[in-house]
């Protein structure tokens, strides 16, 4: 069994990055993206993305320096 750590980005940060990419795609669609459910409109998605980003940064700020690798 290999003990090498993966160098790929995983976890919550990757999920937020993918969510950001989804929002960008939806923004590029312009008027074609008109969901009937208001909770998945662009504006609430951007608000959610910003909250997620803040949460991840808050967590990163609390991790001791010796644990950040």
DADAQUI-V166727 format. One line per field, one symbol per residue. psi: psi as a letter, one per 40 degrees, with the letter a starting at -180 (. if undefined). A space follows every 10 residues. Layout:
psi: ???
This chain:
psi: hieiiieihi addddddddd dddddddddb edggidhdef iddddddddd dddddddddd dehideee.
